[in-house]
Amino acid sequence: MTEPLRKPPRKNPQVRTVLPTLPPFSRSRKAMAFTAAAAEGRFVLQVCAECASATYPARELCPKCWSMHLEWRDADTGGRLISETTLRTSINTYFRERMPWRIGTVQLRAGPTVLAHIHGDVMRNDEVRMIARTDKSGQGVLMALPAKETPNMADDRQLRELTCDPKHRRVLVTDGRTELGQQTARALASAGASRIFVGIAEQWRPYPGSDDLAAVPGVEIMPLDVTDTISVNELAGEIGGKTDILVNTAEHVRPGGTLDRDGTLTARNEMETNYFGLLRLMQAFAPGMRARGADGDNSACAWVNLLSVYALANWPQFGTTSASHAAAYSLSHCLRGELAGSGVKVINILFGPLEESWRQSLPPPKVTPQKLAATIVDALRQGIESVALGPVAEDVVRRWKEDPAVLERELTQLQAGQAS
Amino acid sequence: MGKSGRTRQGYDGVVVTAPISVPYERYSPEPAHWWLARALSAMHDATKLGADDIDGLCVSSFTLFPDTAVGLTQHFGITPRWLDHVPTGGASGVVTLRRAARAVQCGDASVVACIAGDTNHVDSFRAMLTSFSRFSQDAGYPYGSGGPNGSFSLMTSYYMDRYAIAREDFGKLCVAQRDNALRYPHALMKKPLTLDQYLNARMIADPIALYDCVMPCAGAEAYLVMSEENAKSLGLPFAHVRSTIERHNAYPDDPVQIRGGWALDVDEFWAMAGMQPGQTDMLQTYDDYPVISVMQMEDLGFCEKGAAQAFIRANSFTVDGSFPHNTSGGQLSVGQAGAAGGFLGMVEAMRQLTGGAEKNAVPNARTAVVSGFGMINFDRGLCSGAALLEAGQ
């Protein structure tokens, strides 16, 4: 049974912060497809399109029928642990610092046997449920979990290396003026976050829900305006060394494309918040988080971006907003690259039309702030780096994966009712 | 018999000679080239053969990068008409023998030098594991980076789950090998090992403990393959090659390795030699962990599959025992010098059969079985092979 995680002790400032070390990060190009799926929380295997046999590790050729048509498909997550060991030495510094470490051989229901990390509640010959996740090096790995939920399961030492569980961690929510920001703070509190710093710009200006927000356990209201470099830097100076998770809820959104208005002011405002705001946060907070990626049970572990799914392909009805989200989406990949080696994950949640005032006229299905907040916590708990939220976002992402050029034409073609 | 239906041809007229072992060192600042050079130099001292006499070269090494056998020809001043570089690790002793013996038999070369060696810098073992194979890189190494300890612990654990065997049985093999090693001057392990010490050693990767694991080191091994007439005219004591087998990626659908390629070819192996398992005088297994020695005993027919416990308990494995095994101490007591580990048993068997063994000589030994096993590409060893040698008249 997993011991519940205790609240981490106050940090001793006289002791050197443990530097992040990494599990092995080299992979073949073929295996990167496994990593990309793991980042989405999916466990995929190569399956032969001709003889239907599943194969592992990643190959170029089906070893059963020599077909080249191996396709990555979502795999049955069931299996049985048929051999296991507890490693007590390792030549890799990351594992050496985390000994003892359990690994085992799992006979998958999908066919192949795989090597996997093993959850502490899984015993030899147990049925297991496989998950694929990115590890601290950002590469996809497999872990065998108990087939059924066990007490304090998420607190397993090895599992927590793959997840970004907010339990006992300190989180910055960058904008608490919106219902989204407030719901996010509540969801994090329910998930056991020890402190929730909530940024509010221009605190003298009243906003709905302020009293309720201040009453959420662990919430501390902090001055923060992501469009103001000084404000961002000042807050980082105060809490940058104890920000374990950053959730960027700040967004500036206005309907319309470029022909609906004169000048660049609206587009500039969108960029100031959605792009430069992210950039300021990165410059102020990412260096501290990068250094604290292995800082105990409340190490820095995740940076969460909330982005419109139209970051992937422009939707002219929200044309300039889409462009600012595209810029932010691109910058998030820069951040991922710059945080690589720290163990801090960059989580992008691509959402469909949100239930909020500036998107009021859009038809359903829409994503409620409450649902988005719950999804943030779920992604953190599971350590998933890429989520499409809501039917619209799922649809757009699916089309984008199939063919981004076709999606681009679909989004920009004349709609029924538009003048020809 | 292979699928073509043709039977294996014998190695009539081909012999092996000049077993050379360069004493191992735990760590060495020298490159692999230096170790291989020392083996050739020692071979020259022993046989008086030089660069002009060698027209075939067969090399096995992990740490020779950026070179292969090709670069060594210029480095060592050899102009061979036959060249091979064998990447089969622990099976390289058997595999080089097979390659070289056919070359000599068919006239592609007259004298083939088979050499294997590796260095061991302070950090080179880690560097080698990091880039060992694509499958290991993608699907093995990221899981704890236990290296071979991790892989063999899973195999040992699975084997122990399935068959009657105890740690004491593995320990008996290790203790006997240490006993043999104390009679072999070049073993890195110089102290006796008791069964208690074996059983109480610290765990490395359960159920594998300290004395189940080889110690990586630097070293080199070498031998020559030539015609019988040639050996006689040079006055070199030799051994005949009576039978060999080789197999790669056997039983790929076994979920965890509990047998190796020997089991596929064992009948042909003994038929080609015209002998039975009980008739040979010693066995040299590839022994980076005792479980794999046990599999070789089973799969080569010395006992039934799963009956190793009774076999181990019924025999003694020292050089003067009922079943002499790894007579120089094996890798577990001599050390594992990279690819030279695949040569260790082969060269030791040649020494035993050509009168070169001293305090660890098996009395009146005429025949030896040498087995090889190598390359944990992902979750199991892919290469296996065996050879039966018989002392020359």
Chai-1 contact restraints between the chains, C-beta under 6 A:
chainA,res_idxA,chainB,res_idxB,connection_type,confidence,min_distance_angstrom,max_distance_angstrom,comment,restraint_id
A,P23,B,P142,contact,1.0,0.0,6.0,A-B,restraint_1
A,P24,B,Y141,contact,1.0,0.0,6.0,A-B,restraint_2
A,P24,B,P142,contact,1.0,0.0,6.0,A-B,restraint_3
A,S26,B,Q137,contact,1.0,0.0,6.0,A-B,restraint_4
A,R27,B,D138,contact,1.0,0.0,6.0,A-B,restraint_5
A,S28,B,R134,contact,1.0,0.0,6.0,A-B,restraint_6
A,S28,B,D138,contact,1.0,0.0,6.0,A-B,restraint_7
A,A31,B,D138,contact,1.0,0.0,6.0,A-B,restraint_8
A,P57,B,F135,contact,1.0,0.0,6.0,A-B,restraint_9
A,P57,B,D138,contact,1.0,0.0,6.0,A-B,restraint_10
A,P57,B,A139,contact,1.0,0.0,6.0,A-B,restraint_11
A,A58,B,D138,contact,1.0,0.0,6.0,A-B,restraint_12
A,I82,B,P255,contact,1.0,0.0,6.0,A-B,restraint_13
A,S83,B,L154,contact,1.0,0.0,6.0,A-B,restraint_14
A,S83,B,S157,contact,1.0,0.0,6.0,A-B,restraint_15
A,S83,B,Y158,contact,1.0,0.0,6.0,A-B,restraint_16
A,S83,B,V256,contact,1.0,0.0,6.0,A-B,restraint_17
A,T85,B,S153,contact,1.0,0.0,6.0,A-B,restraint_18
A,T85,B,L154,contact,1.0,0.0,6.0,A-B,restraint_19
A,T85,B,S157,contact,1.0,0.0,6.0,A-B,restraint_20
A,T85,B,A205,contact,1.0,0.0,6.0,A-B,restraint_21
A,T85,B,D206,contact,1.0,0.0,6.0,A-B,restraint_22
A,T86,B,D206,contact,1.0,0.0,6.0,A-B,restraint_23
A,L87,B,G144,contact,1.0,0.0,6.0,A-B,restraint_24
A,L87,B,G146,contact,1.0,0.0,6.0,A-B,restraint_25
A,L87,B,G150,contact,1.0,0.0,6.0,A-B,restraint_26
A,L87,B,A205,contact,1.0,0.0,6.0,A-B,restraint_27
A,R88,B,M203,contact,1.0,0.0,6.0,A-B,restraint_28
A,R88,B,I204,contact,1.0,0.0,6.0,A-B,restraint_29
A,T89,B,I204,contact,1.0,0.0,6.0,A-B,restraint_30
A,S90,B,G144,contact,1.0,0.0,6.0,A-B,restraint_31
A,S90,B,S145,contact,1.0,0.0,6.0,A-B,restraint_32
A,S90,B,G146,contact,1.0,0.0,6.0,A-B,restraint_33
A,I91,B,R126,contact,1.0,0.0,6.0,A-B,restraint_34
A,I91,B,S145,contact,1.0,0.0,6.0,A-B,restraint_35
A,I91,B,G147,contact,1.0,0.0,6.0,A-B,restraint_36
A,N92,B,S145,contact,1.0,0.0,6.0,A-B,restraint_37
A,F95,B,G144,contact,1.0,0.0,6.0,A-B,restraint_38
A,F95,B,S145,contact,1.0,0.0,6.0,A-B,restraint_39
A,W101,B,G144,contact,1.0,0.0,6.0,A-B,restraint_40
A,I103,B,Y143,contact,1.0,0.0,6.0,A-B,restraint_41
A,I103,B,G144,contact,1.0,0.0,6.0,A-B,restraint_42
A,T105,B,L154,contact,1.0,0.0,6.0,A-B,restraint_43
A,T105,B,V256,contact,1.0,0.0,6.0,A-B,restraint_44
A,Q107,B,P255,contact,1.0,0.0,6.0,A-B,restraint_45
A,T113,B,P255,contact,1.0,0.0,6.0,A-B,restraint_46
A,L115,B,G140,contact,1.0,0.0,6.0,A-B,restraint_47
A,L115,B,Y143,contact,1.0,0.0,6.0,A-B,restraint_48
A,V141,B,P142,contact,1.0,0.0,6.0,A-B,restraint_49
